[in-house]
Amino acid sequence: MMDLTTRYMGLSLPNPLIVASSGLTGSVEGVKRCADAGAGAVVLKSLFEEQILAQTQALGEYADYAGHGEAAEYLHGYGRELGPRTYLKLVEEAKGAVAVPVIASLNCKSASSWVDYARKLEAAGADAIELNLALMPVAEAQPAAAVEELYLRIVREVKARVNIPVAVKVGPYFSAFAHFARKLCGDVMEGPGFSVGWCGPGPTEKNTRWRGADALVLFNRFYQLDIDIEQLKLVAGNPYSSPAEIHTPLRWVSLLAGRIDGDLAATTGVHEGRDVIKQLLAGAQVVQLCSTLYLHGLGRIAQLREELCAWMQAQGFTSLDAFRGRLSQAQSPSPEDHERLQYVKLFSGLD
């Protein structure tokens, strides 16, 4: 019998297949369906601060229009609490409805909100929090160092204020991602003058190691843009990933596995059982599923699990740890193959 049990951020999962944050996990009924279908854990649909602010603004504008300034102030405050309250109820009820870990997802835009909402999610009973850091670095005046520091500040702030595990879901757009990934996981010693961020005084002694993320989720799939050349306007691109999109997260999982102080969750481009196997061989602790579930239904989870077990039996593996990370760079006798092998073969004609 195949042992698929997995440890992710210290949590015990029956298998490594996690349903990613999406509309599939936006309700208690959806969470139950995912668990019943065999998911090892679920990441709830993200709590978006922008959505809360938009609803709050609409309430306040109605009161402003009616000429009730005091009512407008009340409604602004009520709206800021109502959005989180609905989400907190989802966390509480989902925890009571399923036996697998329930991971809350948080996506904010203002500095103070990350910590405020994270603490409420912990109090509501979330097993862990996934920080959905979808901060697209598009501002031409913002240097790379400033973008990285913003990410690091958010992680430092949240980790300093909650006691449950924290995963960080990021995009691939960083100039030196290996070094940045180590910093996100608190695996880089900081020099003099380091502080925990804007949450208050922190350690300032030389060479202090801060509490970093417990896991990295690679990678966030940003909003896809397309152009309608007939209507001459911008339109939304394909919301679903394709199997070809697995290669970027696969490369970085294989490069980072065993080299950072945190678990790795692979996402984007995982559609078939062979994709799950590849990511585990590269060193992923878990694999998140989304597009393939929308395209094929939740029955896909059982199918992927069966394909994984069949492959393990054919290869003679009885547990995930028997082969996890076997093809990572850290375990490779030829680590350079992870960086230049295909490039050299393609352009030099070498076999």
Summary of the structure (lengths in Angstrom):
residues: 351
radius of gyration: 21.6
end to end distance: 39.2
largest distance: 76.6
contacts: 1127
relative contact order: 0.12
helix: 47%
strand: 15%
